[in-house]
Amino acid sequence: MTAFGVLIPDQPAGREKPKLSAAQKAMLDGEALPLATLVHGDYYAGFLGDMNTIGRWHAHRRRFVAWEYEMGQARLKAAPHVADAGPGSRFAPIAPKKADDAYHVSDFAFETTR
């Protein structure tokens, strides 16, 4: 019988700390642009979780709309700023960017992507 508070050999003492994503590291290193500097409708290069991408800022919804590529399929994804708390992927904007055709988000998609 095992007493409470006694460690069993070969068993971890506690949970390992979760790994920081590239977006979280950018925020901690002071590389992410603050919310107050973002302009509605503008594009920003940055990190969506660990993926390097370009996102378009929607100020009213406080979300970035960015292309996400999974298993060869492209789809739009909305993600909050890395400074906003909560579960799921976060976007860390690093620098303003002009969107080229590959990262362009139409006005319709910009307003409707969740």
KOLTORLO-295629 format. One record per atom (N, C-alpha, C, CB): residue in three letters; atom name; x negated, y negated, z. Coordinates in steps of 0.02 Angstrom, whole numbers. Glycine has a CB too. Layout:
# KOLTORLO-295629
NODE,ALA,CA,X,Y,Z
...
# end
This chain:
# KOLTORLO-295629
NODE,MET,N,-42,59,0
NODE,MET,CA,0,0,0
NODE,MET,C,-45,-62,0
NODE,MET,CB,48,0,61
NODE,THR,N,-25,-111,-39
NODE,THR,CA,-65,-172,-45
NODE,THR,C,-34,-227,-2
NODE,THR,CB,-70,-194,-118
NODE,ALA,N,-74,-261,37
NODE,ALA,CA,-50,-316,78
NODE,ALA,C,-47,-379,35
NODE,ALA,CB,-97,-328,140
NODE,PHE,N,-1,-424,52
NODE,PHE,CA,4,-487,16
NODE,PHE,C,-58,-528,27
NODE,PHE,CB,67,-526,38
NODE,GLY,N,-80,-563,-23
NODE,GLY,CA,-138,-606,-17
NODE,GLY,C,-204,-571,-29
NODE,GLY,CB,-139,-637,51
NODE,VAL,N,-202,-506,-42
NODE,VAL,CA,-263,-468,-55
NODE,VAL,C,-267,-458,-131
NODE,VAL,CB,-264,-400,-17
NODE,LEU,N,-325,-474,-159
NODE,LEU,CA,-334,-465,-230
NODE,LEU,C,-349,-391,-246
NODE,LEU,CB,-391,-509,-256
NODE,ILE,N,-319,-369,-299
NODE,ILE,CA,-332,-301,-323
NODE,ILE,C,-389,-306,-373
NODE,ILE,CB,-267,-269,-355
NODE,PRO,N,-439,-264,-368
NODE,PRO,CA,-495,-267,-416
NODE,PRO,C,-469,-260,-488
NODE,PRO,CB,-547,-212,-401
NODE,ASP,N,-503,-294,-534
NODE,ASP,CA,-487,-293,-605
NODE,ASP,C,-421,-328,-621
NODE,ASP,CB,-485,-223,-630
NODE,GLN,N,-395,-366,-575
NODE,GLN,CA,-334,-404,-587
NODE,GLN,C,-351,-479,-584
NODE,GLN,CB,-278,-385,-535
NODE,PRO,N,-326,-519,-630
NODE,PRO,CA,-341,-590,-627
NODE,PRO,C,-310,-622,-565
NODE,PRO,CB,-316,-626,-691
NODE,ALA,N,-346,-671,-536
NODE,ALA,CA,-322,-704,-475
NODE,ALA,C,-264,-750,-490
NODE,ALA,CB,-379,-744,-444
NODE,GLY,N,-258,-773,-551
NODE,GLY,CA,-203,-818,-570
NODE,GLY,C,-201,-823,-645
NODE,GLY,CB,-211,-887,-537
NODE,ARG,N,-155,-862,-668
NODE,ARG,CA,-150,-871,-740
NODE,ARG,C,-208,-914,-765
NODE,ARG,CB,-82,-903,-759
NODE,GLU,N,-230,-898,-825
NODE,GLU,CA,-282,-940,-856
NODE,GLU,C,-249,-1005,-879
NODE,GLU,CB,-316,-904,-915
NODE,LYS,N,-289,-1058,-878
NODE,LYS,CA,-263,-1122,-901
NODE,LYS,C,-250,-1117,-976
NODE,LYS,CB,-313,-1179,-886
NODE,PRO,N,-194,-1146,-999
NODE,PRO,CA,-181,-1145,-1071
NODE,PRO,C,-233,-1186,-1108
NODE,PRO,CB,-110,-1170,-1086
NODE,LYS,N,-249,-1165,-1169
NODE,LYS,CA,-296,-1201,-1211
NODE,LYS,C,-265,-1266,-1235
NODE,LYS,CB,-318,-1158,-1271
NODE,LEU,N,-304,-1318,-1237
NODE,LEU,CA,-281,-1382,-1263
NODE,LEU,C,-280,-1380,-1339
NODE,LEU,CB,-325,-1439,-1238
NODE,SER,N,-228,-1409,-1369
NODE,SER,CA,-226,-1414,-1441
NODE,SER,C,-269,-1472,-1463
NODE,SER,CB,-152,-1423,-1467
NODE,ALA,N,-282,-1477,-1528
NODE,ALA,CA,-322,-1533,-1555
NODE,ALA,C,-286,-1599,-1541
NODE,ALA,CB,-333,-1523,-1631
NODE,ALA,N,-219,-1599,-1543
NODE,ALA,CA,-182,-1660,-1529
NODE,ALA,C,-191,-1681,-1457
NODE,ALA,CB,-107,-1650,-1544
NODE,GLN,N,-189,-1634,-1410
NODE,GLN,CA,-198,-1650,-1340
NODE,GLN,C,-269,-1674,-1326
NODE,GLN,CB,-183,-1589,-1297
NODE,LYS,N,-318,-1642,-1358
NODE,LYS,CA,-388,-1664,-1350
NODE,LYS,C,-397,-1736,-1376
NODE,LYS,CB,-436,-1616,-1387
NODE,ALA,N,-366,-1752,-1433
NODE,ALA,CA,-371,-1819,-1461
NODE,ALA,C,-342,-1871,-1412
NODE,ALA,CB,-334,-1823,-1528
NODE,MET,N,-287,-1853,-1379
NODE,MET,CA,-258,-1900,-1331
NODE,MET,C,-304,-1908,-1271
NODE,MET,CB,-188,-1875,-1308
NODE,LEU,N,-329,-1854,-1244
NODE,LEU,CA,-373,-1858,-1186
NODE,LEU,C,-438,-1894,-1201
NODE,LEU,CB,-389,-1787,-1160
NODE,ASP,N,-463,-1889,-1263
NODE,ASP,CA,-524,-1923,-1283
NODE,ASP,C,-512,-1995,-1303
NODE,ASP,CB,-556,-1886,-1340
NODE,GLY,N,-450,-2018,-1301
NODE,GLY,CA,-434,-2087,-1318
NODE,GLY,C,-434,-2101,-1392
NODE,GLY,CB,-483,-2132,-1285
NODE,GLU,N,-429,-2049,-1434
NODE,GLU,CA,-430,-2058,-1506
NODE,GLU,C,-360,-2070,-1534
NODE,GLU,CB,-460,-1997,-1540
NODE,ALA,N,-308,-2048,-1500
NODE,ALA,CA,-239,-2055,-1525
NODE,ALA,C,-216,-2127,-1518
NODE,ALA,CB,-191,-2008,-1486
NODE,LEU,N,-183,-2152,-1570
NODE,LEU,CA,-156,-2219,-1569
NODE,LEU,C,-98,-2223,-1520
NODE,LEU,CB,-133,-2242,-1639
NODE,PRO,N,-93,-2276,-1480
NODE,PRO,CA,-38,-2283,-1433
NODE,PRO,C,28,-2295,-1468
NODE,PRO,CB,-52,-2339,-1384
NODE,LEU,N,83,-2276,-1436
NODE,LEU,CA,150,-2285,-1464
NODE,LEU,C,164,-2358,-1485
NODE,LEU,CB,202,-2263,-1414
NODE,ALA,N,142,-2405,-1444
NODE,ALA,CA,157,-2476,-1456
NODE,ALA,C,126,-2503,-1521
NODE,ALA,CB,133,-2517,-1397
NODE,THR,N,76,-2468,-1548
NODE,THR,CA,42,-2493,-1608
NODE,THR,C,71,-2463,-1672
NODE,THR,CB,-31,-2477,-1605
NODE,LEU,N,117,-2414,-1667
NODE,LEU,CA,143,-2380,-1726
NODE,LEU,C,198,-2421,-1759
NODE,LEU,CB,171,-2311,-1706
NODE,VAL,N,199,-2419,-1826
NODE,VAL,CA,248,-2457,-1866
NODE,VAL,C,297,-2408,-1898
NODE,VAL,CB,211,-2499,-1921
NODE,HIS,N,362,-2423,-1890
NODE,HIS,CA,415,-2381,-1917
NODE,HIS,C,405,-2371,-1993
NODE,HIS,CB,484,-2411,-1903
NODE,GLY,N,406,-2308,-2014
NODE,GLY,CA,401,-2291,-2085
NODE,GLY,C,331,-2283,-2111
NODE,GLY,CB,436,-2342,-2125
NODE,ASP,N,281,-2303,-2072
NODE,ASP,CA,211,-2296,-2095
NODE,ASP,C,186,-2225,-2085
NODE,ASP,CB,166,-2346,-2058
NODE,TYR,N,134,-2209,-2124
NODE,TYR,CA,103,-2143,-2121
NODE,TYR,C,39,-2147,-2078
NODE,TYR,CB,87,-2117,-2192
NODE,TYR,N,25,-2091,-2044
NODE,TYR,CA,-34,-2087,-2001
NODE,TYR,C,-67,-2019,-2009
NODE,TYR,CB,-16,-2100,-1927
NODE,ALA,N,-133,-2020,-2016
NODE,ALA,CA,-171,-1958,-2015
NODE,ALA,C,-181,-1937,-1943
NODE,ALA,CB,-240,-1966,-2052
NODE,GLY,N,-177,-1873,-1930
NODE,GLY,CA,-185,-1849,-1862
NODE,GLY,C,-178,-1775,-1856
NODE,GLY,CB,-136,-1883,-1816
NODE,PHE,N,-161,-1753,-1796
NODE,PHE,CA,-154,-1682,-1782
NODE,PHE,C,-84,-1665,-1760
NODE,PHE,CB,-205,-1660,-1728
NODE,LEU,N,-56,-1615,-1790
NODE,LEU,CA,8,-1586,-1769
NODE,LEU,C,-11,-1520,-1735
NODE,LEU,CB,59,-1575,-1830
NODE,GLY,N,-15,-1522,-1669
NODE,GLY,CA,-43,-1465,-1632
NODE,GLY,C,-116,-1459,-1649
NODE,GLY,CB,-5,-1400,-1649
NODE,ASP,N,-135,-1405,-1683
NODE,ASP,CA,-204,-1395,-1705
NODE,ASP,C,-214,-1409,-1779
NODE,ASP,CB,-226,-1325,-1689
NODE,MET,N,-160,-1425,-1815
NODE,MET,CA,-164,-1435,-1887
NODE,MET,C,-178,-1509,-1904
NODE,MET,CB,-99,-1411,-1921
NODE,ASN,N,-227,-1521,-1946
NODE,ASN,CA,-243,-1587,-1970
NODE,ASN,C,-194,-1604,-2027
NODE,ASN,CB,-317,-1592,-1994
NODE,THR,N,-155,-1657,-2020
NODE,THR,CA,-104,-1674,-2070
NODE,THR,C,-88,-1748,-2069
NODE,THR,CB,-41,-1633,-2058
NODE,ILE,N,-39,-1768,-2108
NODE,ILE,CA,-15,-1837,-2110
NODE,ILE,C,58,-1837,-2092
NODE,ILE,CB,-27,-1870,-2181
NODE,GLY,N,77,-1883,-2048
NODE,GLY,CA,147,-1888,-2026
NODE,GLY,C,173,-1959,-2036
NODE,GLY,CB,154,-1867,-1953
NODE,ARG,N,238,-1964,-2045
NODE,ARG,CA,272,-2029,-2053
NODE,ARG,C,310,-2043,-1988
NODE,ARG,CB,320,-2029,-2115
NODE,TRP,N,299,-2103,-1960
NODE,TRP,CA,327,-2121,-1895
NODE,TRP,C,398,-2148,-1900
NODE,TRP,CB,283,-2172,-1861
NODE,HIS,N,444,-2119,-1862
NODE,HIS,CA,513,-2142,-1858
NODE,HIS,C,521,-2172,-1788
NODE,HIS,CB,565,-2083,-1870
NODE,ALA,N,519,-2238,-1783
NODE,ALA,CA,518,-2273,-1719
NODE,ALA,C,583,-2263,-1680
NODE,ALA,CB,506,-2347,-1729
NODE,HIS,N,641,-2262,-1714
NODE,HIS,CA,705,-2257,-1679
NODE,HIS,C,714,-2189,-1647
NODE,HIS,CB,761,-2271,-1727
NODE,ARG,N,689,-2137,-1679
NODE,ARG,CA,694,-2069,-1651
NODE,ARG,C,632,-2048,-1613
NODE,ARG,CB,707,-2019,-1707
NODE,ARG,N,582,-2091,-1615
NODE,ARG,CA,518,-2078,-1581
NODE,ARG,C,489,-2010,-1603
NODE,ARG,CB,527,-2079,-1504
NODE,ARG,N,488,-2000,-1669
NODE,ARG,CA,464,-1938,-1697
NODE,ARG,C,422,-1951,-1760
NODE,ARG,CB,523,-1891,-1713
NODE,PHE,N,375,-1906,-1771
NODE,PHE,CA,338,-1905,-1834
NODE,PHE,C,371,-1851,-1877
NODE,PHE,CB,261,-1891,-1824
NODE,VAL,N,374,-1864,-1942
NODE,VAL,CA,398,-1814,-1989
NODE,VAL,C,337,-1795,-2031
NODE,VAL,CB,458,-1840,-2034
NODE,ALA,N,319,-1731,-2030
NODE,ALA,CA,258,-1708,-2064
NODE,ALA,C,271,-1642,-2099
NODE,ALA,CB,200,-1701,-2013
NODE,TRP,N,231,-1629,-2150
NODE,TRP,CA,235,-1564,-2184
NODE,TRP,C,197,-1513,-2142
NODE,TRP,CB,205,-1568,-2256
NODE,GLU,N,227,-1455,-2135
NODE,GLU,CA,196,-1399,-2099
NODE,GLU,C,194,-1340,-2148
NODE,GLU,CB,236,-1381,-2034
NODE,TYR,N,138,-1306,-2148
NODE,TYR,CA,129,-1250,-2194
NODE,TYR,C,123,-1186,-2153
NODE,TYR,CB,66,-1260,-2239
NODE,GLU,N,170,-1140,-2164
NODE,GLU,CA,169,-1075,-2131
NODE,GLU,C,177,-1021,-2183
NODE,GLU,CB,224,-1070,-2077
NODE,MET,N,131,-974,-2183
NODE,MET,CA,133,-917,-2227
NODE,MET,C,144,-938,-2300
NODE,MET,CB,187,-868,-2205
NODE,GLY,N,110,-990,-2320
NODE,GLY,CA,114,-1013,-2389
NODE,GLY,C,175,-1055,-2405
NODE,GLY,CB,112,-956,-2433
NODE,GLN,N,218,-1066,-2357
NODE,GLN,CA,279,-1105,-2368
NODE,GLN,C,272,-1174,-2335
NODE,GLN,CB,340,-1067,-2340
NODE,ALA,N,292,-1225,-2372
NODE,ALA,CA,290,-1293,-2345
NODE,ALA,C,360,-1311,-2321
NODE,ALA,CB,265,-1344,-2398
NODE,ARG,N,363,-1342,-2262
NODE,ARG,CA,427,-1367,-2237
NODE,ARG,C,414,-1429,-2195
NODE,ARG,CB,465,-1312,-2195
NODE,LEU,N,463,-1471,-2190
NODE,LEU,CA,456,-1531,-2149
NODE,LEU,C,472,-1515,-2076
NODE,LEU,CB,503,-1587,-2175
NODE,LYS,N,436,-1548,-2032
NODE,LYS,CA,445,-1538,-1961
NODE,LYS,C,443,-1606,-1926
NODE,LYS,CB,392,-1490,-1932
NODE,ALA,N,487,-1615,-1878
NODE,ALA,CA,486,-1676,-1837
NODE,ALA,C,453,-1659,-1771
NODE,ALA,CB,558,-1705,-1826
NODE,ALA,N,407,-1702,-1750
NODE,ALA,CA,372,-1691,-1687
NODE,ALA,C,361,-1757,-1651
NODE,ALA,CB,304,-1656,-1699
NODE,PRO,N,368,-1757,-1585
NODE,PRO,CA,356,-1818,-1547
NODE,PRO,C,283,-1836,-1542
NODE,PRO,CB,385,-1810,-1478
NODE,HIS,N,270,-1896,-1520
NODE,HIS,CA,202,-1920,-1508
NODE,HIS,C,170,-1877,-1453
NODE,HIS,CB,201,-1996,-1487
NODE,VAL,N,106,-1868,-1457
NODE,VAL,CA,70,-1825,-1410
NODE,VAL,C,77,-1849,-1338
NODE,VAL,CB,-3,-1820,-1429
NODE,ALA,N,90,-1913,-1327
NODE,ALA,CA,97,-1940,-1259
NODE,ALA,C,164,-1923,-1228
NODE,ALA,CB,87,-2016,-1260
NODE,ASP,N,214,-1903,-1268
NODE,ASP,CA,279,-1885,-1242
NODE,ASP,C,276,-1814,-1212
NODE,ASP,CB,334,-1888,-1298
NODE,ALA,N,302,-1808,-1152
NODE,ALA,CA,301,-1743,-1117
NODE,ALA,C,354,-1697,-1145
NODE,ALA,CB,311,-1753,-1042
NODE,GLY,N,343,-1632,-1137
NODE,GLY,CA,392,-1583,-1158
NODE,GLY,C,360,-1525,-1194
NODE,GLY,CB,445,-1615,-1201
NODE,PRO,N,400,-1474,-1208
NODE,PRO,CA,374,-1415,-1243
NODE,PRO,C,368,-1427,-1318
NODE,PRO,CB,418,-1354,-1229
NODE,GLY,N,330,-1384,-1350
NODE,GLY,CA,324,-1386,-1423
NODE,GLY,C,265,-1426,-1448
NODE,GLY,CB,386,-1414,-1452
NODE,SER,N,256,-1424,-1514
NODE,SER,CA,201,-1460,-1545
NODE,SER,C,210,-1535,-1540
NODE,SER,CB,195,-1440,-1619
NODE,ARG,N,154,-1570,-1535
NODE,ARG,CA,153,-1643,-1531
NODE,ARG,C,106,-1669,-1585
NODE,ARG,CB,130,-1667,-1461
NODE,PHE,N,120,-1730,-1608
NODE,PHE,CA,79,-1762,-1660
NODE,PHE,C,35,-1815,-1627
NODE,PHE,CB,122,-1792,-1716
NODE,ALA,N,-29,-1813,-1640
NODE,ALA,CA,-76,-1864,-1616
NODE,ALA,C,-99,-1905,-1676
NODE,ALA,CB,-138,-1832,-1580
NODE,PRO,N,-73,-1966,-1684
NODE,PRO,CA,-95,-2008,-1740
NODE,PRO,C,-165,-2036,-1727
NODE,PRO,CB,-45,-2066,-1752
NODE,ILE,N,-209,-2029,-1775
NODE,ILE,CA,-278,-2052,-1766
NODE,ILE,C,-291,-2117,-1804
NODE,ILE,CB,-327,-1997,-1790
NODE,ALA,N,-263,-2122,-1865
NODE,ALA,CA,-275,-2182,-1906
NODE,ALA,C,-219,-2192,-1956
NODE,ALA,CB,-343,-2176,-1943
NODE,PRO,N,-203,-2255,-1973
NODE,PRO,CA,-154,-2268,-2026
NODE,PRO,C,-178,-2238,-2091
NODE,PRO,CB,-141,-2345,-2034
NODE,LYS,N,-132,-2218,-2133
NODE,LYS,CA,-150,-2183,-2196
NODE,LYS,C,-99,-2199,-2249
NODE,LYS,CB,-155,-2107,-2185
NODE,LYS,N,-122,-2206,-2311
NODE,LYS,CA,-76,-2210,-2367
NODE,LYS,C,-59,-2139,-2387
NODE,LYS,CB,-106,-2251,-2428
NODE,ALA,N,4,-2125,-2395
NODE,ALA,CA,25,-2057,-2413
NODE,ALA,C,15,-2045,-2487
NODE,ALA,CB,98,-2044,-2393
NODE,ASP,N,-17,-1990,-2504
NODE,ASP,CA,-20,-1970,-2574
NODE,ASP,C,38,-1923,-2588
NODE,ASP,CB,-89,-1936,-2590
NODE,ASP,N,44,-1899,-2648
NODE,ASP,CA,100,-1857,-2667
NODE,ASP,C,108,-1795,-2624
NODE,ASP,CB,93,-1837,-2739
NODE,ALA,N,53,-1766,-2602
NODE,ALA,CA,57,-1704,-2564
NODE,ALA,C,89,-1714,-2495
NODE,ALA,CB,-12,-1675,-2555
NODE,TYR,N,84,-1774,-2468
NODE,TYR,CA,110,-1786,-2400
NODE,TYR,C,169,-1834,-2399
NODE,TYR,CB,56,-1814,-2357
NODE,HIS,N,194,-1855,-2457
NODE,HIS,CA,250,-1902,-2460
NODE,HIS,C,313,-1871,-2429
NODE,HIS,CB,264,-1922,-2533
NODE,VAL,N,347,-1910,-2388
NODE,VAL,CA,410,-1890,-2358
NODE,VAL,C,464,-1937,-2384
NODE,VAL,CB,407,-1891,-2279
NODE,SER,N,513,-1911,-2420
NODE,SER,CA,566,-1953,-2448
NODE,SER,C,605,-1987,-2393
NODE,SER,CB,613,-1912,-2494
NODE,ASP,N,639,-2042,-2410
NODE,ASP,CA,679,-2078,-2360
NODE,ASP,C,735,-2033,-2332
NODE,ASP,CB,709,-2142,-2390
NODE,PHE,N,765,-1992,-2376
NODE,PHE,CA,817,-1947,-2353
NODE,PHE,C,790,-1897,-2302
NODE,PHE,CB,848,-1909,-2414
NODE,ALA,N,734,-1865,-2319
NODE,ALA,CA,704,-1816,-2274
NODE,ALA,C,681,-1850,-2210
NODE,ALA,CB,645,-1780,-2307
NODE,PHE,N,657,-1911,-2216
NODE,PHE,CA,634,-1949,-2158
NODE,PHE,C,690,-1960,-2108
NODE,PHE,CB,605,-2017,-2181
NODE,GLU,N,751,-1973,-2133
NODE,GLU,CA,808,-1986,-2090
NODE,GLU,C,842,-1923,-2064
NODE,GLU,CB,857,-2028,-2127
NODE,THR,N,835,-1868,-2099
NODE,THR,CA,874,-1808,-2082
NODE,THR,C,834,-1751,-2050
NODE,THR,CB,908,-1783,-2143
NODE,THR,N,768,-1752,-2054
NODE,THR,CA,729,-1697,-2026
NODE,THR,C,730,-1700,-1950
NODE,THR,CB,656,-1700,-2052
NODE,ARG,N,742,-1642,-1921
NODE,ARG,CA,744,-1638,-1847
NODE,ARG,C,691,-1590,-1823
NODE,ARG,CB,812,-1615,-1823
# end
